[in-house]
Amino acid sequence: MLRRLVEEANLSPELPERPLWALKSQSGNSGDVTILDLQGRATIGVDSDLLIGHLNKLVASGVRKPLLNLADVTQLDSSGVSAITGTYVFLRRQGDSLKLLCPGGRVRAVPRVIHMPEIIPTFEDETQALASFQLRGSSARS
């Protein structure tokens, strides 16, 4: 919205193009794990809507083992938590799994306050996180 208003006014401020996420897939010994590197904010509004939409597309396309890398997430609120938790619950009911990787800084506090790591397996190390998908029913947490 802001970008459109600025363009209509023929102004050119420095408004960086920064996606909420970048996607990379992990295959090979890790099986069908899809690593989703989230970047930026996962907060109420457009950010969480984009996250929900992207998670829904991944699940609809057959992704059953997403690993959400939160290392570059700068802000997470209840909307972002809801998007992640909703996807986790859906996958869990299907016998699949979603796991979290590297929540850092202030973002680390949000999941801990609501005891999210006690429900959704959370890891600090990518190798351990990927290995945990191979252990059926693993609830290992770092």
Sequence and secondary structure as in RCSB ss.txt:
>XXXX:A:sequence
MLRRLVEEANLSPELPERPLWALKSQSGNSGDVTILDLQGRATIGVDSDLLIGHLNKLVASGVRKPLLNLADVTQ
LDSSGVSAITGTYVFLRRQGDSLKLLCPGGRVRAVPRVIHMPEIIPTFEDETQALASFQLRGSSARS
>XXXX:A:secstr
 HHHHHHHTT         SEEEEE  GGGTTEEEEEEEEEE TTHHHHHHHHHHHHHHHTT  EEEEEEEEEEE
E HHHHHHHHHHHHHHHHTT   EEE   HHHHHHHHHTTGGGTS EES HHHHHHHHHSTT     
